[in-house]
Amino acid sequence: MVSYCQIKQQKLMNLQKHSHTNSIRLASIDHSIDLIKSKINYEMNNPNYIGPSTEQDYISKCLFALTVSTPPSRAWAPLYKAQENARSSFSALYAKELRLWGIRNKKLNKRNANLQPLVMTFFDVEGSRHSQGGKGATMPHYHGIVLLHHDTVEEFLQHLTRNELDRSYSKSKPTYDFSSIHLQPLPSYNDARRFLEYSTKYSKIIDDYRINHSHSIILPEESKYFSFFEHHRIVK
């Protein structure tokens, strides 16, 4: 028979675990916002900068909520495998499509690598909106934010279909592994934070980081040709 003290101790352990998990989640949100602010500052302080005249204008033009969905017919996979597969597929989507959409000749080199969009995404599964979700998934997907380079916005968005009612942009089947990609303008940092809070909701359910070990992605990866990351480290 389980004693009252044992029940109380278990509740305390669960509360401590939840507090630790929530701290990690909030740190991820803060880090994402910090990166966006730093990237905008980096661009606007470039000596050759020609773009939106204010930070608010830059956000309104270049910052978007991002959702990338997978087909509903996927077989169930344990969480670690679903995350590994989703990470691999999304990285390929970014490398083959997203980072090239703003480059007119679709050829990336060290001279135009700085034009790549900055993307931060978080792993999610079906049912997490209603605080459900176990240790596996049939429809793993990503929510997050994307900051487009100010010189690439028009070219990038031409690859998507605009919905005039809500000003969103979408594309069906951007690659074999994904059923759709959806972008929604984020007109302020507060809007970005609210969407990131939504994007990271699954980490509130799965607090075991031994299996939830690949829940977020930042792209592009660090490279000497994407000089922002070096700038960000120095500033920090």
Residue frames as qw, qx, qy, qz and C-alpha x, y, z in Angstrom:
[[0.000, 0.887, 0.461, 0.000, 0.00, 0.00, 0.00],
 [0.413, 0.455, -0.011, 0.789, 1.35, 3.40, -1.03],
 [0.344, -0.554, -0.481, 0.586, 1.72, 5.76, 1.90],
 [0.098, 0.961, 0.247, -0.074, 0.71, 9.42, 2.01],
 [0.338, -0.759, 0.337, 0.442, 4.39, 10.41, 2.31],
 [0.511, -0.018, 0.691, 0.511, 5.25, 8.46, -0.83],
 [0.314, 0.740, 0.552, 0.221, 2.44, 10.12, -2.76],
 [0.106, -0.971, -0.040, 0.211, 3.52, 13.54, -1.53],
 [0.458, -0.529, 0.501, 0.510, 7.15, 12.84, -2.45],
 [0.490, 0.283, 0.688, 0.455, 6.16, 11.72, -5.95],
 [0.176, 0.904, 0.384, 0.070, 4.09, 14.86, -6.44],
 [0.267, -0.875, 0.193, 0.355, 7.04, 16.98, -5.35],
 [0.517, -0.222, 0.635, 0.530, 9.36, 15.17, -7.77],
 [0.401, 0.579, 0.627, 0.334, 6.88, 15.69, -10.61],
 [0.001, -0.977, -0.183, 0.108, 6.59, 19.38, -9.74],
 [0.386, -0.692, 0.396, 0.464, 10.37, 19.79, -9.72],
 [0.517, 0.088, 0.695, 0.493, 10.66, 17.97, -13.05],
 [0.276, 0.797, 0.506, 0.179, 7.95, 20.17, -14.58],
 [0.162, -0.947, 0.032, 0.276, 9.67, 23.30, -13.27],
 [0.464, -0.438, 0.556, 0.533, 12.99, 22.21, -14.78],
 [0.453, 0.364, 0.700, 0.415, 11.37, 21.35, -18.12],
 [0.140, 0.918, 0.371, 0.020, 9.51, 24.65, -18.24],
 [0.297, -0.814, 0.230, 0.443, 12.75, 26.52, -17.53],
 [0.460, -0.130, 0.672, 0.565, 14.39, 24.83, -20.52],
 [0.319, 0.642, 0.648, 0.257, 11.35, 25.61, -22.66],
 [0.024, -0.971, -0.168, 0.168, 11.34, 29.29, -21.69],
 [0.399, -0.610, 0.426, 0.536, 15.09, 29.49, -22.30],
 [0.465, 0.202, 0.704, 0.497, 14.54, 28.14, -25.83],
 [0.180, 0.857, 0.467, 0.123, 11.92, 30.82, -26.47],
 [0.229, -0.911, 0.080, 0.334, 14.15, 33.57, -25.11],
 [0.501, -0.326, 0.568, 0.566, 17.08, 32.33, -27.18],
 [0.417, 0.490, 0.653, 0.400, 14.97, 32.35, -30.37],
 [0.039, 0.963, 0.266, -0.002, 13.79, 35.92, -29.76],
 [0.409, -0.754, 0.278, 0.432, 17.34, 36.96, -28.91],
 [0.539, -0.016, 0.626, 0.564, 18.64, 35.50, -32.20],
 [0.298, 0.735, 0.534, 0.294, 15.97, 37.32, -34.21],
 [0.142, -0.975, -0.068, 0.158, 16.72, 40.66, -32.55],
 [0.502, -0.563, 0.435, 0.492, 20.45, 40.16, -33.01],
 [0.529, 0.239, 0.638, 0.505, 20.07, 39.23, -36.68],
 [0.188, 0.887, 0.384, 0.176, 17.95, 42.29, -37.45],
 [0.301, -0.905, 0.138, 0.266, 20.44, 44.51, -35.63],
 [0.606, -0.260, 0.548, 0.515, 23.30, 42.86, -37.54],
 [0.454, 0.507, 0.575, 0.455, 21.66, 43.54, -40.91],
 [0.047, 0.951, 0.286, 0.110, 20.54, 47.09, -40.19],
 [0.369, -0.852, 0.233, 0.290, 24.01, 48.08, -38.95],
 [0.744, 0.134, 0.417, 0.504, 25.73, 46.81, -42.07],
 [0.145, -0.503, 0.153, 0.838, 27.48, 49.81, -43.75],
 [0.086, 0.056, -0.661, -0.743, 25.92, 48.85, -47.11],
 [0.166, 0.403, 0.858, -0.270, 22.44, 48.25, -45.72],
 [0.309, 0.011, -0.270, -0.912, 19.49, 49.24, -47.89],
 [0.273, -0.306, -0.909, -0.074, 16.24, 47.96, -46.46],
 [0.353, -0.772, -0.504, -0.160, 13.36, 48.72, -44.06],
 [0.140, 0.687, -0.210, 0.681, 14.03, 51.99, -42.25],
 [0.449, -0.534, 0.435, -0.569, 13.01, 50.86, -38.75],
 [0.076, -0.175, 0.967, -0.169, 13.23, 47.67, -36.73],
 [0.534, 0.309, 0.583, -0.529, 9.45, 47.47, -36.64],
 [0.627, 0.577, -0.212, -0.479, 9.28, 47.74, -40.44],
 [0.227, 0.441, -0.863, -0.099, 11.90, 44.99, -40.72],
 [0.302, 0.030, 0.887, -0.348, 9.85, 42.69, -38.48],
 [0.601, 0.460, 0.320, -0.570, 6.64, 43.39, -40.38],
 [0.576, 0.609, -0.389, -0.382, 8.28, 42.61, -43.70],
 [0.423, 0.493, -0.760, 0.000, 10.60, 39.73, -42.87],
 [0.162, -0.206, 0.868, -0.422, 9.40, 37.76, -39.81],
 [0.694, -0.046, -0.419, -0.584, 6.99, 34.82, -40.19],
 [0.690, -0.223, 0.609, -0.323, 5.49, 31.98, -38.20],
 [0.405, 0.379, -0.759, -0.340, 6.34, 28.65, -39.84],
 [0.759, -0.085, 0.556, -0.329, 4.48, 25.34, -39.79],
 [0.374, 0.396, -0.757, -0.360, 5.67, 22.34, -41.78],
 [0.790, -0.082, 0.392, -0.464, 3.35, 19.31, -41.77],
 [0.071, -0.250, 0.935, 0.243, 3.81, 15.66, -42.71],
 [0.543, -0.096, -0.597, -0.583, 1.30, 13.39, -44.46],
 [0.649, -0.350, 0.333, -0.588, -1.29, 11.76, -42.15],
 [0.954, 0.098, -0.209, -0.192, -0.52, 8.24, -43.38],
 [0.239, 0.598, -0.706, 0.294, 2.83, 7.91, -41.61],
 [0.786, -0.240, -0.568, 0.047, 3.31, 4.76, -39.50],
 [0.562, -0.820, 0.052, -0.097, 3.78, 5.15, -35.75],
 [0.669, 0.391, -0.417, 0.474, 7.38, 5.59, -34.72],
 [0.608, -0.561, -0.347, 0.442, 9.01, 5.89, -31.28],
 [0.044, -0.977, -0.093, 0.185, 9.79, 9.46, -30.35],
 [0.409, -0.618, 0.443, 0.505, 13.55, 9.34, -30.83],
 [0.471, 0.147, 0.713, 0.498, 13.12, 7.82, -34.30],
 [0.221, 0.838, 0.487, 0.105, 10.34, 10.25, -35.27],
 [0.169, -0.928, 0.085, 0.322, 12.59, 13.15, -34.24],
 [0.466, -0.368, 0.594, 0.543, 15.60, 11.79, -36.12],
 [0.416, 0.414, 0.703, 0.401, 13.55, 11.25, -39.29],
 [0.098, 0.930, 0.353, -0.021, 11.84, 14.63, -39.03],
 [0.303, -0.800, 0.244, 0.458, 15.14, 16.43, -38.43],
 [0.466, -0.123, 0.671, 0.563, 16.72, 14.75, -41.45],
 [0.312, 0.614, 0.658, 0.304, 13.73, 15.52, -43.67],
 [0.024, -0.965, -0.215, 0.152, 13.44, 19.14, -42.55],
 [0.389, -0.631, 0.383, 0.552, 17.18, 19.75, -42.97],
 [0.423, 0.138, 0.709, 0.547, 16.86, 18.42, -46.52],
 [0.169, 0.827, 0.524, 0.110, 13.83, 20.65, -47.17],
 [0.194, -0.911, 0.040, 0.362, 15.82, 23.65, -45.98],
 [0.439, -0.427, 0.548, 0.569, 18.93, 22.74, -47.98],
 [0.349, 0.216, 0.760, 0.504, 17.14, 21.92, -51.23],
 [0.044, 0.727, 0.583, 0.361, 14.29, 24.44, -51.15],
 [0.269, -0.897, -0.320, 0.140, 13.89, 27.03, -48.40],
 [0.441, -0.642, 0.154, 0.608, 17.37, 28.54, -48.34],
 [0.364, 0.018, 0.578, 0.730, 17.40, 28.80, -52.14],
 [0.184, 0.738, 0.643, 0.089, 13.98, 30.38, -52.69],
 [0.062, -0.938, -0.103, 0.325, 15.29, 33.88, -52.12],
 [0.327, -0.504, 0.538, 0.591, 18.28, 33.44, -54.44],
 [0.582, 0.567, -0.071, -0.578, 17.38, 34.17, -58.02],
 [0.545, 0.469, -0.652, -0.241, 19.63, 31.64, -59.73],
 [0.921, -0.310, 0.035, -0.231, 19.18, 29.11, -56.88],
 [0.804, 0.260, -0.354, 0.400, 22.93, 28.66, -56.65],
 [0.537, -0.843, 0.021, 0.006, 24.39, 29.14, -53.20],
 [0.713, 0.345, -0.267, 0.549, 27.99, 30.26, -52.80],
 [0.515, -0.345, -0.390, 0.681, 30.13, 32.09, -50.26],
 [0.084, 0.127, 0.099, 0.983, 29.13, 35.47, -51.74],
 [0.466, -0.330, -0.264, -0.777, 25.39, 35.03, -51.25],
 [0.485, -0.199, -0.828, 0.197, 25.30, 32.61, -48.28],
 [0.037, -0.122, -0.479, 0.869, 24.35, 35.51, -46.02],
 [0.444, -0.056, -0.260, -0.856, 20.98, 35.67, -47.83],
 [0.401, -0.183, -0.896, -0.047, 19.82, 32.38, -46.30],
 [0.525, -0.614, -0.144, -0.571, 16.76, 32.63, -44.05],
 [0.013, 0.291, -0.787, 0.543, 17.27, 32.13, -40.31],
 [0.709, -0.260, -0.455, -0.473, 14.93, 29.37, -39.15],
 [0.111, -0.244, 0.810, -0.522, 14.13, 28.09, -35.64],
 [0.697, -0.150, -0.445, -0.542, 11.72, 25.17, -35.42],
 [0.353, -0.291, 0.747, -0.483, 10.38, 22.90, -32.67],
 [0.239, -0.034, -0.945, -0.221, 9.25, 19.30, -32.97],
 [0.538, -0.012, 0.340, -0.771, 5.57, 18.55, -32.37],
 [0.011, -0.100, -0.981, -0.168, 3.15, 15.63, -32.63],
 [0.402, -0.414, -0.529, -0.622, -0.56, 15.15, -33.10],
 [0.605, -0.578, -0.547, -0.035, -2.68, 15.84, -30.02],
 [0.489, -0.093, -0.378, 0.780, -0.25, 18.11, -28.18],
 [0.142, -0.414, -0.110, -0.892, -2.63, 21.06, -28.45],
 [0.710, -0.489, -0.190, -0.469, -4.90, 19.20, -26.03],
 [0.332, -0.634, 0.636, -0.289, -2.00, 18.18, -23.77],
 [0.960, 0.020, 0.262, -0.096, -1.87, 14.72, -25.29],
 [0.559, 0.687, -0.464, 0.030, 0.99, 12.86, -26.89],
 [0.918, -0.371, 0.132, 0.053, 2.95, 9.83, -25.86],
 [0.476, -0.589, 0.528, 0.384, 6.38, 8.50, -26.61],
 [0.437, 0.103, 0.725, 0.522, 5.77, 8.18, -30.33],
 [0.300, 0.555, 0.027, -0.775, 4.12, 9.87, -33.30],
 [0.610, 0.396, 0.654, 0.207, 2.35, 9.20, -36.59],
 [0.356, 0.822, 0.255, 0.362, 2.38, 12.80, -37.88],
 [0.529, -0.493, -0.076, 0.686, 5.51, 14.54, -36.58],
 [0.332, 0.799, 0.261, 0.427, 5.75, 18.16, -37.69],
 [0.473, -0.110, -0.206, 0.849, 7.44, 21.46, -36.92],
 [0.032, -0.949, -0.292, -0.116, 6.31, 24.88, -35.71],
 [0.594, -0.332, -0.033, 0.732, 8.66, 27.81, -35.42],
 [0.151, 0.920, 0.078, -0.352, 9.70, 31.14, -36.86],
 [0.709, 0.235, 0.305, 0.591, 11.63, 32.22, -39.92],
 [0.049, -0.845, 0.029, 0.532, 13.39, 35.53, -40.50],
 [0.726, 0.535, 0.284, 0.325, 13.90, 36.22, -44.20],
 [0.431, -0.227, 0.135, 0.863, 16.74, 38.39, -45.39],
 [0.235, 0.695, 0.252, -0.631, 15.31, 41.76, -46.43],
 [0.180, 0.508, -0.533, -0.652, 16.73, 41.42, -49.96],
 [0.071, 0.052, -0.960, -0.267, 15.06, 38.06, -50.55],
 [0.380, 0.248, 0.648, -0.612, 11.49, 38.47, -49.27],
 [0.611, 0.468, -0.058, -0.636, 9.73, 39.07, -52.59],
 [0.451, 0.399, -0.759, -0.249, 11.66, 36.33, -54.38],
 [0.045, -0.083, 0.943, -0.318, 11.11, 33.87, -51.53],
 [0.449, 0.293, 0.563, -0.629, 7.36, 34.43, -51.27],
 [0.536, 0.406, -0.392, -0.627, 6.88, 33.90, -55.01],
 [0.282, 0.162, -0.942, -0.077, 7.35, 30.17, -54.35],
 [0.057, 0.286, 0.846, -0.447, 4.23, 30.16, -52.15],
 [0.115, -0.559, -0.616, -0.542, 0.54, 30.84, -52.70],
 [0.017, -0.082, 0.385, -0.919, -0.87, 33.83, -50.84],
 [0.153, -0.613, -0.775, 0.010, -4.17, 33.75, -48.97],
 [0.066, 0.485, 0.089, 0.868, -5.52, 37.28, -49.28],
 [0.556, -0.680, -0.358, -0.316, -7.89, 36.84, -46.31],
 [0.705, -0.695, -0.006, 0.141, -5.24, 36.35, -43.63],
 [0.200, 0.888, -0.413, -0.005, -2.07, 37.35, -45.56],
 [0.716, -0.383, 0.579, 0.076, -0.62, 33.87, -45.06],
 [0.454, 0.584, -0.588, -0.327, 1.49, 31.94, -47.57],
 [0.776, -0.178, 0.584, -0.156, 1.48, 28.21, -48.20],
 [0.431, 0.470, -0.678, -0.366, 2.69, 25.47, -50.50],
 [0.934, -0.090, 0.206, -0.278, 1.43, 21.89, -50.79],
 [0.962, 0.038, 0.164, 0.215, 3.91, 19.04, -50.90],
 [0.064, 0.922, -0.362, -0.123, 7.12, 21.09, -50.89],
 [0.145, 0.453, -0.876, -0.078, 8.97, 17.74, -50.78],
 [0.616, -0.100, -0.744, -0.237, 7.96, 14.08, -50.64],
 [0.391, -0.139, -0.765, 0.493, 8.33, 14.02, -46.85],
 [0.048, 0.305, 0.425, -0.851, 6.05, 16.99, -46.13],
 [0.220, 0.610, 0.751, 0.123, 2.42, 17.63, -47.01],
 [0.101, 0.905, 0.259, 0.323, 2.52, 21.43, -46.65],
 [0.455, -0.111, -0.248, 0.848, 4.44, 24.47, -45.54],
 [0.106, -0.858, -0.454, -0.217, 2.67, 27.50, -44.11],
 [0.386, 0.022, -0.215, 0.897, 3.93, 31.00, -43.31],
 [0.173, -0.858, -0.471, -0.106, 2.03, 33.65, -41.36],
 [0.250, 0.636, -0.190, 0.705, 3.40, 37.20, -40.84],
 [0.571, -0.545, -0.463, 0.403, 4.45, 38.04, -37.29],
 [0.173, 0.845, 0.121, 0.492, 4.14, 41.83, -36.94],
 [0.258, -0.818, 0.326, -0.396, 5.83, 42.14, -33.53],
 [0.223, 0.354, -0.851, 0.318, 8.14, 40.42, -31.06],
 [0.500, -0.074, 0.582, -0.636, 5.13, 39.80, -28.82],
 [0.850, 0.287, -0.075, -0.435, 3.44, 37.93, -31.67],
 [0.573, 0.454, -0.680, 0.062, 6.62, 35.94, -32.22],
 [0.095, -0.294, 0.804, -0.507, 6.84, 35.04, -28.53],
 [0.711, 0.059, 0.360, -0.601, 3.22, 33.91, -28.43],
 [0.849, 0.358, -0.287, -0.263, 3.75, 31.66, -31.44],
 [0.369, 0.446, -0.773, 0.259, 6.94, 30.25, -29.94],
 [0.411, -0.193, 0.669, -0.588, 5.03, 29.44, -26.75],
 [0.861, 0.231, 0.116, -0.438, 2.60, 27.51, -28.95],
 [0.662, 0.536, -0.519, -0.067, 5.45, 25.93, -30.93],
 [0.211, 0.401, -0.812, 0.367, 7.15, 24.54, -27.83],
 [0.699, -0.310, 0.166, -0.622, 4.02, 23.13, -26.18],
 [0.916, 0.048, -0.389, -0.089, 5.03, 19.50, -26.76],
 [0.437, 0.343, -0.634, 0.539, 8.04, 19.87, -24.47],
 [0.436, -0.369, 0.379, -0.728, 5.58, 20.45, -21.62],
 [0.927, -0.061, -0.033, -0.368, 4.23, 16.93, -22.18],
 [0.931, 0.117, -0.208, 0.277, 7.45, 15.03, -22.84],
 [0.229, -0.922, 0.278, -0.141, 9.83, 16.15, -20.13],
 [0.851, -0.295, 0.364, 0.238, 12.23, 13.22, -20.48],
 [0.281, 0.854, -0.331, -0.285, 15.14, 14.67, -22.45],
 [0.436, -0.316, 0.816, 0.210, 16.66, 11.22, -22.82],
 [0.467, 0.386, 0.766, 0.216, 14.05, 10.53, -25.46],
 [0.251, 0.924, 0.289, -0.001, 13.12, 14.12, -26.36],
 [0.597, -0.473, 0.214, 0.612, 16.68, 14.90, -27.39],
 [0.302, 0.045, 0.506, 0.807, 16.19, 16.40, -30.84],
 [0.128, 0.709, 0.662, -0.206, 13.22, 18.70, -30.39],
 [0.145, 0.920, 0.065, -0.359, 14.55, 21.90, -31.99],
 [0.714, 0.249, 0.316, 0.573, 16.50, 22.97, -35.06],
 [0.004, 0.871, -0.049, -0.490, 18.31, 26.20, -35.94],
 [0.690, 0.264, 0.456, 0.497, 19.27, 26.66, -39.58],
 [0.779, 0.447, -0.432, 0.081, 21.50, 27.43, -41.35],
 [0.859, -0.368, -0.127, 0.332, 24.17, 25.58, -39.45],
 [0.272, -0.874, 0.199, 0.350, 27.13, 27.60, -38.32],
 [0.782, 0.354, 0.248, 0.449, 29.52, 28.37, -41.16],
 [0.382, -0.382, 0.086, 0.837, 32.21, 30.93, -41.90],
 [0.094, 0.263, 0.540, 0.794, 30.08, 31.98, -44.87],
 [0.339, -0.744, -0.476, -0.324, 27.07, 32.81, -42.67],
 [0.380, 0.307, -0.409, 0.771, 28.91, 35.43, -40.68],
 [0.462, -0.624, -0.084, -0.624, 25.99, 36.41, -38.44],
 [0.868, -0.407, -0.282, 0.029, 26.69, 33.62, -35.95],
 [0.650, 0.062, -0.258, 0.712, 30.24, 34.82, -35.39],
 [0.048, -0.489, 0.018, -0.871, 28.93, 38.36, -34.90],
 [0.677, -0.557, -0.242, -0.415, 26.31, 37.09, -32.44],
 [0.842, -0.251, -0.331, 0.345, 28.94, 35.25, -30.35],
 [0.429, 0.217, -0.183, 0.857, 31.17, 38.35, -30.19],
 [0.276, -0.533, -0.087, -0.795, 28.28, 40.65, -29.22],
 [0.792, -0.497, -0.297, -0.195, 27.08, 38.22, -26.55]]
